Amino acid sequence: MGLVDILKGFVTGILILILMAALPVYIISNSLQNTLLQQSFYEQQLQETGLYIKLQGLIIDNIVSQFPESELSKYGITKTDVKNAMSKAITVDWVKNETNKNIKQVLWYLNDQTKGVNISISLRPKIEEGGAILISEKIGVDKDTALTLLKSTVSFDSIP
């Protein structure tokens, strides 16, 4: 066995060691790229766990809890009425769309496609819509008239 054969064996051994070290890193990196950095991964997980439905319930329950029962009863409205109206305005599809939009913002940032993250959900239009649905059902007017009436009597300035 000559010096050339020893060098070949040494270089082959080094290359095998480098490959053995690099292969797991490549596999893990590829797995991360195909899961944690893909929006579809999060959408699938949220759908499978029913989180969109849970989020919808939490949002609606939080809105309903802002209305004291004593104030609602003055107008012949129950918390159930408010909850039903808000459920028509704040749908699971809307929650899914808003959630996915914000996930996309975070992933764009993590993938260096943007320099910052802007996460926001505007509830005001949905609360106004829910209020208009409630008024239209209670007094028998169309939704547009109910929305105009609602905006003329209630201020939504504090709601983002």
Backbone as JSON Lines, residues from 0, in Angstrom:
{"i":0,"aa":"M","n":[0.84,-1.17,0.0],"ca":[0.0,0.0,0.0],"c":[0.88,1.24,0.0]}
{"i":1,"aa":"G","n":[0.68,2.04,-1.01],"ca":[1.52,3.21,-1.14],"c":[0.9,4.44,-0.48]}
{"i":2,"aa":"L","n":[1.64,5.5,-0.55],"ca":[1.21,6.76,0.02],"c":[-0.06,7.28,-0.64]}
{"i":3,"aa":"V","n":[-0.18,7.06,-1.94],"ca":[-1.37,7.51,-2.67],"c":[-2.61,6.79,-2.17]}
{"i":4,"aa":"D","n":[-2.49,5.49,-1.92],"ca":[-3.63,4.72,-1.41],"c":[-4.03,5.19,-0.02]}
{"i":5,"aa":"I","n":[-3.05,5.51,0.8],"ca":[-3.35,6.01,2.15],"c":[-4.07,7.35,2.06]}
{"i":6,"aa":"L","n":[-3.58,8.23,1.18],"ca":[-4.23,9.54,1.0],"c":[-5.65,9.39,0.47]}
{"i":7,"aa":"K","n":[-5.84,8.47,-0.47],"ca":[-7.19,8.22,-1.0],"c":[-8.12,7.74,0.11]}
{"i":8,"aa":"G","n":[-7.64,6.83,0.92],"ca":[-8.44,6.33,2.04],"c":[-8.75,7.42,3.04]}
{"i":9,"aa":"F","n":[-7.74,8.26,3.33],"ca":[-7.93,9.36,4.27],"c":[-8.96,10.35,3.74]}
{"i":10,"aa":"V","n":[-8.82,10.76,2.49],"ca":[-9.75,11.72,1.88],"c":[-11.15,11.12,1.82]}
{"i":11,"aa":"T","n":[-11.25,9.85,1.46],"ca":[-12.56,9.18,1.42],"c":[-13.19,9.17,2.81]}
{"i":12,"aa":"G","n":[-12.41,8.86,3.82],"ca":[-12.91,8.86,5.19],"c":[-13.4,10.24,5.62]}
{"i":13,"aa":"I","n":[-12.63,11.27,5.31],"ca":[-13.02,12.65,5.65],"c":[-14.32,13.01,4.93]}
{"i":14,"aa":"L","n":[-14.42,12.68,3.65],"ca":[-15.64,13.0,2.89],"c":[-16.85,12.27,3.46]}
{"i":15,"aa":"I","n":[-16.66,11.03,3.88],"ca":[-17.76,10.27,4.48],"c":[-18.2,10.92,5.79]}
{"i":16,"aa":"L","n":[-17.23,11.34,6.61],"ca":[-17.56,12.02,7.86],"c":[-18.32,13.33,7.61]}
{"i":17,"aa":"I","n":[-17.86,14.1,6.63],"ca":[-18.55,15.36,6.3],"c":[-19.96,15.07,5.82]}
{"i":18,"aa":"L","n":[-20.11,14.08,4.97],"ca":[-21.43,13.71,4.47],"c":[-22.34,13.25,5.6]}
{"i":19,"aa":"M","n":[-21.78,12.46,6.52],"ca":[-22.58,11.98,7.66],"c":[-23.03,13.13,8.55]}
{"i":20,"aa":"A","n":[-22.21,14.15,8.67],"ca":[-22.57,15.31,9.48],"c":[-23.55,16.22,8.75]}
{"i":21,"aa":"A","n":[-23.37,16.36,7.45],"ca":[-24.19,17.3,6.68],"c":[-25.56,16.73,6.33]}
{"i":22,"aa":"L","n":[-25.65,15.43,6.14],"ca":[-26.91,14.82,5.73],"c":[-28.04,15.05,6.73]}
{"i":23,"aa":"P","n":[-27.84,14.81,8.03],"ca":[-28.93,15.08,8.97],"c":[-29.34,16.56,9.0]}
{"i":24,"aa":"V","n":[-28.35,17.45,8.89],"ca":[-28.66,18.88,8.85],"c":[-29.51,19.2,7.63]}
{"i":25,"aa":"Y","n":[-29.16,18.63,6.49],"ca":[-29.93,18.85,5.27],"c":[-31.35,18.3,5.43]}
{"i":26,"aa":"I","n":[-31.48,17.12,5.99],"ca":[-32.8,16.5,6.17],"c":[-33.66,17.35,7.1]}
{"i":27,"aa":"I","n":[-33.09,17.78,8.21],"ca":[-33.84,18.62,9.16],"c":[-34.2,19.95,8.53]}
{"i":28,"aa":"S","n":[-33.26,20.56,7.84],"ca":[-33.52,21.84,7.17],"c":[-34.62,21.7,6.13]}
{"i":29,"aa":"N","n":[-34.57,20.64,5.37],"ca":[-35.59,20.39,4.35],"c":[-36.95,20.15,5.0]}
{"i":30,"aa":"S","n":[-36.98,19.42,6.1],"ca":[-38.24,19.17,6.81],"c":[-38.82,20.46,7.35]}
{"i":31,"aa":"L","n":[-37.97,21.3,7.92],"ca":[-38.44,22.6,8.42],"c":[-39.0,23.45,7.29]}
{"i":32,"aa":"Q","n":[-38.28,23.46,6.18],"ca":[-38.72,24.26,5.04],"c":[-40.07,23.79,4.52]}
{"i":33,"aa":"N","n":[-40.31,22.48,4.58],"ca":[-41.55,21.92,4.05],"c":[-42.68,21.88,5.07]}
{"i":34,"aa":"T","n":[-42.42,22.22,6.31],"ca":[-43.48,22.22,7.33],"c":[-43.58,23.58,8.0]}
{"i":35,"aa":"L","n":[-42.68,23.86,8.91],"ca":[-42.79,25.05,9.75],"c":[-42.74,26.36,8.99]}
{"i":36,"aa":"L","n":[-42.18,26.38,7.81],"ca":[-42.11,27.62,7.05],"c":[-43.12,27.66,5.91]}
{"i":37,"aa":"Q","n":[-44.1,26.77,5.94],"ca":[-45.15,26.73,4.93],"c":[-46.5,27.06,5.56]}
{"i":38,"aa":"Q","n":[-47.21,27.98,4.97],"ca":[-48.51,28.38,5.51],"c":[-49.5,27.22,5.52]}
{"i":39,"aa":"S","n":[-49.45,26.38,4.52],"ca":[-50.4,25.26,4.45],"c":[-50.27,24.33,5.65]}
{"i":40,"aa":"F","n":[-49.07,24.21,6.2],"ca":[-48.87,23.38,7.39],"c":[-49.7,23.91,8.55]}
{"i":41,"aa":"Y","n":[-49.64,25.22,8.78],"ca":[-50.39,25.82,9.88],"c":[-51.89,25.77,9.63]}
{"i":42,"aa":"E","n":[-52.3,26.03,8.4],"ca":[-53.72,25.96,8.07],"c":[-54.27,24.57,8.35]}
{"i":43,"aa":"Q","n":[-53.53,23.56,7.96],"ca":[-53.96,22.18,8.18],"c":[-54.05,21.87,9.68]}
{"i":44,"aa":"Q","n":[-53.05,22.28,10.44],"ca":[-53.05,22.02,11.89],"c":[-54.22,22.74,12.58]}
{"i":45,"aa":"L","n":[-54.45,23.99,12.21],"ca":[-55.55,24.75,12.82],"c":[-56.9,24.16,12.45]}
{"i":46,"aa":"Q","n":[-57.03,23.69,11.22],"ca":[-58.28,23.08,10.78],"c":[-58.52,21.77,11.51]}
{"i":47,"aa":"E","n":[-57.49,20.94,11.59],"ca":[-57.62,19.62,12.23],"c":[-57.94,19.72,13.71]}
{"i":48,"aa":"T","n":[-57.41,20.74,14.38],"ca":[-57.66,20.89,15.82],"c":[-58.93,21.66,16.12]}
{"i":49,"aa":"G","n":[-59.58,22.18,15.09],"ca":[-60.82,22.94,15.3],"c":[-60.57,24.3,15.92]}
{"i":50,"aa":"L","n":[-59.37,24.82,15.74],"ca":[-59.03,26.08,16.39],"c":[-59.78,27.27,15.79]}
{"i":51,"aa":"Y","n":[-60.1,27.22,14.51],"ca":[-60.86,28.32,13.92],"c":[-62.21,28.48,14.61]}
{"i":52,"aa":"I","n":[-62.86,27.36,14.87],"ca":[-64.17,27.38,15.55],"c":[-64.0,27.88,16.98]}
{"i":53,"aa":"K","n":[-62.94,27.44,17.66],"ca":[-62.69,27.89,19.02],"c":[-62.41,29.39,19.06]}
{"i":54,"aa":"L","n":[-61.63,29.88,18.1],"ca":[-61.34,31.31,18.04],"c":[-62.61,32.11,17.79]}
{"i":55,"aa":"Q","n":[-63.46,31.62,16.89],"ca":[-64.73,32.3,16.64],"c":[-65.53,32.4,17.93]}
{"i":56,"aa":"G","n":[-65.63,31.31,18.66],"ca":[-66.36,31.31,19.92],"c":[-65.78,32.27,20.94]}
{"i":57,"aa":"L","n":[-64.45,32.31,21.04],"ca":[-63.79,33.22,21.99],"c":[-64.04,34.68,21.63]}
{"i":58,"aa":"I","n":[-63.95,35.0,20.34],"ca":[-64.17,36.38,19.9],"c":[-65.61,36.79,20.21]}
{"i":59,"aa":"I","n":[-66.55,35.94,19.83],"ca":[-67.97,36.27,20.05],"c":[-68.28,36.36,21.54]}
{"i":60,"aa":"D","n":[-67.8,35.42,22.33],"ca":[-68.04,35.46,23.77],"c":[-67.47,36.72,24.4]}
{"i":61,"aa":"N","n":[-66.3,37.14,23.94],"ca":[-65.69,38.35,24.46],"c":[-66.52,39.58,24.11]}
{"i":62,"aa":"I","n":[-67.04,39.63,22.9],"ca":[-67.88,40.76,22.49],"c":[-69.17,40.76,23.31]}
{"i":63,"aa":"V","n":[-69.81,39.62,23.42],"ca":[-71.08,39.52,24.15],"c":[-70.9,39.91,25.61]}
{"i":64,"aa":"S","n":[-69.77,39.56,26.2],"ca":[-69.54,39.87,27.61],"c":[-69.41,41.37,27.87]}
{"i":65,"aa":"Q","n":[-69.2,42.15,26.82],"ca":[-69.07,43.6,26.99],"c":[-70.43,44.28,27.19]}
{"i":66,"aa":"F","n":[-71.5,43.57,26.92],"ca":[-72.85,44.14,27.05],"c":[-73.48,43.67,28.35]}
{"i":67,"aa":"P","n":[-73.73,44.58,29.29],"ca":[-74.4,44.18,30.54],"c":[-75.84,43.74,30.26]}
{"i":68,"aa":"E","n":[-76.23,42.65,30.89],"ca":[-77.59,42.1,30.72],"c":[-78.64,43.15,31.05]}
{"i":69,"aa":"S","n":[-78.39,43.98,32.06],"ca":[-79.37,45.0,32.47],"c":[-79.6,46.03,31.37]}
{"i":70,"aa":"E","n":[-78.53,46.39,30.65],"ca":[-78.68,47.36,29.55],"c":[-79.42,46.73,28.37]}
{"i":71,"aa":"L","n":[-79.09,45.49,28.07],"ca":[-79.74,44.82,26.95],"c":[-81.23,44.63,27.2]}
{"i":72,"aa":"S","n":[-81.59,44.29,28.43],"ca":[-82.99,44.01,28.74],"c":[-83.87,45.25,28.59]}
{"i":73,"aa":"K","n":[-83.29,46.44,28.68],"ca":[-84.06,47.68,28.47],"c":[-84.63,47.73,27.06]}
{"i":74,"aa":"Y","n":[-83.96,47.07,26.14],"ca":[-84.37,47.09,24.73],"c":[-84.97,45.76,24.29]}
{"i":75,"aa":"G","n":[-85.2,44.88,25.23],"ca":[-85.79,43.58,24.9],"c":[-84.82,42.66,24.19]}
{"i":76,"aa":"I","n":[-83.54,42.82,24.49],"ca":[-82.49,42.03,23.84],"c":[-81.82,41.16,24.9]}
{"i":77,"aa":"T","n":[-81.53,39.94,24.54],"ca":[-80.81,39.04,25.45],"c":[-79.38,38.84,24.94]}
{"i":78,"aa":"K","n":[-78.56,38.3,25.79],"ca":[-77.19,37.99,25.35],"c":[-77.19,36.94,24.25]}
{"i":79,"aa":"T","n":[-78.18,36.07,24.27],"ca":[-78.32,35.06,23.21],"c":[-78.6,35.73,21.88]}
{"i":80,"aa":"D","n":[-79.44,36.78,21.9],"ca":[-79.71,37.54,20.67],"c":[-78.42,38.15,20.12]}
{"i":81,"aa":"V","n":[-77.63,38.74,21.01],"ca":[-76.37,39.36,20.59],"c":[-75.43,38.29,20.04]}
{"i":82,"aa":"K","n":[-75.35,37.17,20.73],"ca":[-74.46,36.08,20.3],"c":[-74.86,35.55,18.93]}
{"i":83,"aa":"N","n":[-76.16,35.37,18.71],"ca":[-76.63,34.87,17.41],"c":[-76.33,35.86,16.29]}
{"i":84,"aa":"A","n":[-76.53,37.15,16.56],"ca":[-76.25,38.16,15.54],"c":[-74.76,38.23,15.23]}
{"i":85,"aa":"M","n":[-73.94,38.19,16.27],"ca":[-72.49,38.23,16.06],"c":[-72.0,36.98,15.34]}
{"i":86,"aa":"S","n":[-72.65,35.85,15.58],"ca":[-72.28,34.6,14.89],"c":[-72.54,34.69,13.39]}
{"i":87,"aa":"K","n":[-73.54,35.48,13.02],"ca":[-73.83,35.66,11.59],"c":[-72.82,36.6,10.95]}
{"i":88,"aa":"A","n":[-72.28,37.53,11.73],"ca":[-71.3,38.48,11.2],"c":[-69.88,37.93,11.26]}
{"i":89,"aa":"I","n":[-69.55,37.31,12.37],"ca":[-68.2,36.77,12.57],"c":[-68.26,35.27,12.32]}
{"i":90,"aa":"T","n":[-68.08,34.91,11.08],"ca":[-68.18,33.51,10.68],"c":[-66.85,32.79,10.84]}
{"i":91,"aa":"V","n":[-66.89,31.49,10.8],"ca":[-65.67,30.69,10.86],"c":[-64.78,31.01,9.66]}
{"i":92,"aa":"D","n":[-65.39,31.21,8.5],"ca":[-64.6,31.54,7.31],"c":[-63.86,32.87,7.48]}
{"i":93,"aa":"W","n":[-64.52,33.85,8.1],"ca":[-63.87,35.14,8.34],"c":[-62.7,34.96,9.31]}
{"i":94,"aa":"V","n":[-62.92,34.22,10.38],"ca":[-61.85,33.96,11.36],"c":[-60.68,33.25,10.67]}
{"i":95,"aa":"K","n":[-60.99,32.27,9.85],"ca":[-59.96,31.52,9.12],"c":[-59.17,32.45,8.21]}
{"i":96,"aa":"N","n":[-59.86,33.29,7.47],"ca":[-59.21,34.22,6.56],"c":[-58.3,35.19,7.31]}
{"i":97,"aa":"E","n":[-58.79,35.77,8.4],"ca":[-57.99,36.72,9.18],"c":[-56.78,36.03,9.82]}
{"i":98,"aa":"T","n":[-56.98,34.85,10.34],"ca":[-55.89,34.1,10.97],"c":[-54.82,33.76,9.93]}
{"i":99,"aa":"N","n":[-55.24,33.25,8.79],"ca":[-54.29,32.87,7.75],"c":[-53.54,34.07,7.2]}
{"i":100,"aa":"K","n":[-54.22,35.2,7.11],"ca":[-53.58,36.42,6.64],"c":[-52.44,36.82,7.59]}
{"i":101,"aa":"N","n":[-52.66,36.69,8.88],"ca":[-51.64,37.04,9.86],"c":[-50.52,36.01,9.92]}
{"i":102,"aa":"I","n":[-50.86,34.74,9.74],"ca":[-49.81,33.71,9.66],"c":[-48.9,33.98,8.47]}
{"i":103,"aa":"K","n":[-49.5,34.36,7.36],"ca":[-48.73,34.67,6.16],"c":[-47.74,35.8,6.43]}
{"i":104,"aa":"Q","n":[-48.18,36.83,7.18],"ca":[-47.29,37.94,7.51],"c":[-46.07,37.46,8.3]}
{"i":105,"aa":"V","n":[-46.31,36.61,9.29],"ca":[-45.21,36.09,10.11],"c":[-44.27,35.23,9.26]}
{"i":106,"aa":"L","n":[-44.82,34.39,8.41],"ca":[-43.98,33.52,7.57],"c":[-43.18,34.32,6.56]}
{"i":107,"aa":"W","n":[-43.76,35.38,6.01],"ca":[-43.0,36.23,5.1],"c":[-41.8,36.82,5.82]}
{"i":108,"aa":"Y","n":[-42.02,37.22,7.08],"ca":[-40.92,37.77,7.87],"c":[-39.85,36.69,8.14]}
{"i":109,"aa":"L","n":[-40.27,35.51,8.53],"ca":[-39.33,34.43,8.82],"c":[-38.56,33.98,7.59]}
{"i":110,"aa":"N","n":[-39.18,34.11,6.42],"ca":[-38.52,33.73,5.16],"c":[-37.8,34.9,4.5]}
{"i":111,"aa":"D","n":[-37.62,35.99,5.26],"ca":[-36.93,37.2,4.76],"c":[-37.59,37.81,3.53]}
{"i":112,"aa":"Q","n":[-38.9,37.7,3.44],"ca":[-39.61,38.31,2.32],"c":[-40.13,39.7,2.68]}
{"i":113,"aa":"T","n":[-40.04,40.07,3.95],"ca":[-40.44,41.4,4.4],"c":[-39.58,41.77,5.6]}
{"i":114,"aa":"K","n":[-39.48,43.07,5.87],"ca":[-38.59,43.53,6.95],"c":[-39.27,43.61,8.3]}
{"i":115,"aa":"G","n":[-40.58,43.47,8.34],"ca":[-41.29,43.55,9.61],"c":[-42.6,42.79,9.54]}
{"i":116,"aa":"V","n":[-43.24,42.7,10.68],"ca":[-44.51,41.98,10.78],"c":[-45.59,42.96,11.2]}
{"i":117,"aa":"N","n":[-46.71,42.92,10.51],"ca":[-47.86,43.75,10.86],"c":[-49.04,42.82,11.08]}
{"i":118,"aa":"I","n":[-49.32,42.53,12.35],"ca":[-50.42,41.64,12.69],"c":[-51.57,42.49,13.19]}
{"i":119,"aa":"S","n":[-52.7,42.41,12.49],"ca":[-53.86,43.18,12.93],"c":[-55.14,42.51,12.46]}
{"i":120,"aa":"I","n":[-56.16,42.67,13.29],"ca":[-57.5,42.21,12.94],"c":[-58.45,43.33,13.32]}
{"i":121,"aa":"S","n":[-59.21,43.79,12.37],"ca":[-60.16,44.87,12.63],"c":[-61.53,44.26,12.92]}
{"i":122,"aa":"L","n":[-61.95,44.4,14.17],"ca":[-63.25,43.86,14.57],"c":[-64.4,44.85,14.34]}
{"i":123,"aa":"R","n":[-64.09,46.13,14.22],"ca":[-65.14,47.14,14.11],"c":[-66.17,46.83,13.01]}
{"i":124,"aa":"P","n":[-65.74,46.54,11.79],"ca":[-66.74,46.26,10.75],"c":[-67.64,45.07,11.09]}
{"i":125,"aa":"K","n":[-67.07,44.06,11.73],"ca":[-67.86,42.87,12.07],"c":[-68.8,43.15,13.24]}
{"i":126,"aa":"I","n":[-68.37,43.96,14.2],"ca":[-69.26,44.32,15.31],"c":[-70.4,45.19,14.79]}
{"i":127,"aa":"E","n":[-70.07,46.12,13.9],"ca":[-71.12,46.95,13.29],"c":[-72.1,46.09,12.52]}
{"i":128,"aa":"E","n":[-71.57,45.14,11.74],"ca":[-72.44,44.25,10.97],"c":[-73.33,43.42,11.89]}
{"i":129,"aa":"G","n":[-72.75,42.88,12.96],"ca":[-73.53,42.11,13.93],"c":[-74.61,42.95,14.59]}
{"i":130,"aa":"G","n":[-74.26,44.19,14.93],"ca":[-75.25,45.1,15.51],"c":[-76.37,45.41,14.53]}
{"i":131,"aa":"A","n":[-76.01,45.6,13.28],"ca":[-77.02,45.87,12.25],"c":[-77.93,44.66,12.05]}
{"i":132,"aa":"I","n":[-77.38,43.48,12.09],"ca":[-78.19,42.26,11.98],"c":[-79.17,42.19,13.14]}
{"i":133,"aa":"L","n":[-78.68,42.46,14.34],"ca":[-79.53,42.42,15.54],"c":[-80.67,43.43,15.44]}
{"i":134,"aa":"I","n":[-80.34,44.66,15.07],"ca":[-81.37,45.7,14.96],"c":[-82.36,45.36,13.86]}
{"i":135,"aa":"S","n":[-81.86,44.89,12.72],"ca":[-82.78,44.58,11.61],"c":[-83.74,43.46,11.99]}
{"i":136,"aa":"E","n":[-83.25,42.49,12.77],"ca":[-84.13,41.4,13.21],"c":[-85.13,41.87,14.27]}
{"i":137,"aa":"K","n":[-84.71,42.79,15.13],"ca":[-85.58,43.23,16.22],"c":[-86.65,44.22,15.78]}
{"i":138,"aa":"I","n":[-86.28,45.14,14.87],"ca":[-87.28,46.16,14.49],"c":[-87.8,45.99,13.07]}
{"i":139,"aa":"G","n":[-87.29,45.01,12.36],"ca":[-87.84,44.67,11.06],"c":[-87.48,45.61,9.93]}
{"i":140,"aa":"V","n":[-86.27,46.15,9.95],"ca":[-85.81,46.99,8.84],"c":[-84.67,46.25,8.13]}
{"i":141,"aa":"D","n":[-84.31,46.74,6.93],"ca":[-83.22,46.09,6.22],"c":[-81.89,46.4,6.91]}
{"i":142,"aa":"K","n":[-80.87,45.63,6.58],"ca":[-79.58,45.74,7.26],"c":[-78.92,47.1,7.05]}
{"i":143,"aa":"D","n":[-79.04,47.68,5.86],"ca":[-78.42,48.98,5.61],"c":[-79.04,50.07,6.47]}
{"i":144,"aa":"T","n":[-80.37,50.05,6.58],"ca":[-81.06,51.03,7.43],"c":[-80.66,50.82,8.89]}
{"i":145,"aa":"A","n":[-80.58,49.57,9.3],"ca":[-80.19,49.25,10.67],"c":[-78.77,49.73,10.95]}
{"i":146,"aa":"L","n":[-77.87,49.57,9.99],"ca":[-76.49,50.01,10.16],"c":[-76.41,51.53,10.27]}
{"i":147,"aa":"T","n":[-77.17,52.22,9.45],"ca":[-77.21,53.69,9.52],"c":[-77.74,54.14,10.87]}
{"i":148,"aa":"L","n":[-78.8,53.5,11.33],"ca":[-79.38,53.82,12.64],"c":[-78.37,53.54,13.75]}
{"i":149,"aa":"L","n":[-77.7,52.42,13.66],"ca":[-76.72,52.04,14.67],"c":[-75.57,53.04,14.73]}
{"i":150,"aa":"K","n":[-75.03,53.41,13.58],"ca":[-73.91,54.35,13.54],"c":[-74.3,55.74,14.01]}
{"i":151,"aa":"S","n":[-75.57,56.1,13.85],"ca":[-76.0,57.43,14.3],"c":[-76.24,57.49,15.8]}
{"i":152,"aa":"T","n":[-76.37,56.34,16.44],"ca":[-76.65,56.34,17.88],"c":[-75.52,55.8,18.74]}
{"i":153,"aa":"V","n":[-74.61,55.03,18.15],"ca":[-73.54,54.4,18.92],"c":[-72.19,54.77,18.31]}
{"i":154,"aa":"S","n":[-71.22,55.07,19.16],"ca":[-69.87,55.38,18.7],"c":[-69.01,54.12,18.76]}
{"i":155,"aa":"F","n":[-68.36,53.83,17.66],"ca":[-67.47,52.68,17.59],"c":[-66.01,53.11,17.53]}
{"i":156,"aa":"D","n":[-65.74,54.35,17.89],"ca":[-64.38,54.9,17.76],"c":[-63.34,54.17,18.6]}
{"i":157,"aa":"S","n":[-63.75,53.59,19.71],"ca":[-62.77,52.93,20.58],"c":[-62.44,51.5,20.14]}
{"i":158,"aa":"I","n":[-63.13,51.01,19.12],"ca":[-62.92,49.64,18.65],"c":[-61.98,49.67,17.44]}
{"i":159,"aa":"P","n":[-60.91,48.9,17.49],"ca":[-59.97,48.9,16.35],"c":[-60.55,48.21,15.13]}
